[in-house]
């Protein structure tokens, strides 16, 4: 999958609007910020569709991946947006990272810690915040807004040190 995808998940109490641009998107945040509620809504929709009271608007199939048979299920998923809630231990594994790297799916992962095995962009780490007008609407907000280089390939000015310390090799 390539490109940007808009996803809306809502019921009569809460509304999520997400824009997904890369294959791995991370959601982080404090307790009670609505991350797991988003997963619960999507799970309810997948289990009971319209009778769940949840509406899902997405041009791709959205699925929740859980600990149960995750490898078998993941190997059968293609061209989907896969949501994973925190608490699934497989997310930190090298085996899962291998599946993600070779997959044609997009992954939305809710996790509080760093996921060292996965190659995700710092620009795709989000938190959820409530709309100022209402507590019903939740929108993703970047946690890290911009990045900058700590080091450059060439120095900005000529460096003239007073002393140079070297280690004697003999």
Secondary structure, 3 states (H helix, E strand, C coil): CCCCEEEEEECCCCEEEEEECCCEEEECCCCCCCHHHHHHHHHHHHHHHHHHCCEEEECCEEEECCCCCHHHHHHHCCCEEEEECCCCHHHHCHHHHHHHHHCCCEEEEECCCCCCCCCCCHHHEEEEEECCCCCCEEEEEECCCCCCCCCCCCCCCCCCCCCCCCCCCC
